[in-house]
């Protein structure tokens, strides 16, 4: 097949019509296996999604079984999106289960099992290959969907060895953890070599993630497609309505500027920078506070507490931990801070924009892609001084958005490619 060049708007949701898979396992039914149907892509362009069709004599085909490989099932962007999808999937069409390479339990495990799915623990150590092949024999998935950066090359090579026909690499960040050491470069190159050989599909949350984890000329590879993250809009509408009631009852502290930083404990999330920006903002006589939201690591929290104390803002920093109602938290905040060193496409930015809360972010390529399509995002280089970040935060929070402005922000997002409906349609088209 001659590689074809695609423009950026054409990179969402593409399915190859010739990729018809025959299930050759002993219990597989014969007969027509694929039913093709036209759907609209995120940009309005026509595409084709496929779904399981009926077996012989009208008997329904069993659901497509998908094993998604992640690091750990905690309350973070890609994991929460996967659980949201699990809630929405028709169990007669898809069965979604999870394998975690950390081998550790996560805060979402019980919820996943309560939804009728399962989390398997498969630690990425020297016995990973044996464990994962054994898991494949147990689960017998139709699709392995791996979101562990370039380590997905190892995962998908094992999936090929285990006889899995559809092998999807899913890039959710613009960089991996290998760094630029000789060892890191060798590991990255080896992972990409395996991906090139064994991935049937290469999907990324943004063009930046595709360039960072795959290659600059990714559009020449017919396996590649970009599917933007999507958010649920119903919780945003509920949060905006609750905000209006709070304002009517004068329950808010209008004189306090509330900054919020939402991330997992990870050096790449750069939580310390948020505290430094808070200190610079308070030095300008702005009554500001900072909420650090997300799972806490004792060692990191201790370091951040020492930093806040040294900068004189310890009593204005709140470590909130994991929060279930993120839209309600965001609608009650003055500004979302994103200080990450790398991101693919941070879903929390979309969640903030859905409720009309402004965003001040590092100039991450994935965030810049969002800003091209939606208002409400300001970006600065991380190298910019804390003073400039503080001045920008002061400007963005000077006039809080009205309820009508928040509702308009949600309407704009509803008309964008960043909805959960669009993401679900395009992702399940890949799996089919």
BELMOLIN-V482687 format. One line per field, one symbol per residue. ss: DSSP state (H for helix, E for strand, C for the rest). A space follows every 10 residues. Layout:
ss = ???
This chain:
ss = CCCCCCCHHH HCCCCCCCCC CCCCCCCCCC CCCEEEEEEE CCCCCEEEEE EECCCHHHCC CCCEEEEEEE CCCCCCHHHH HHHHHHHHCC CCCEEEEEEE CCCCCCCCHH HHHHCCCCEE ECCCCCCHHH HHHHHHHHHC CCEEEECCHH HHHHHHHHHH HCCCCEEEEE ECCCCCCCCC CHHHHHHHHH HHHHHHHHCC EEEECCHHHH HHHCCCCHHH CCCEEECCCC ECCHHHHHHH HHHHHHHHCC CCCCCCEEEE EECCCCHHHC HHHHHHHHHH HHCCCCCEEE EEECCCCHHH HHHHHHHHHH CCCHHHEEEE ECCCCHHHHH HCCCEEEECC CCCCCCHHHH HHHHCCCCEE EECCHHHHHH HHHCCCEEEE CCCCCHHHHH HHHHHHCCCC CCHHHHHHHH HHHHCCCCEH HHHHHHHHHH HC
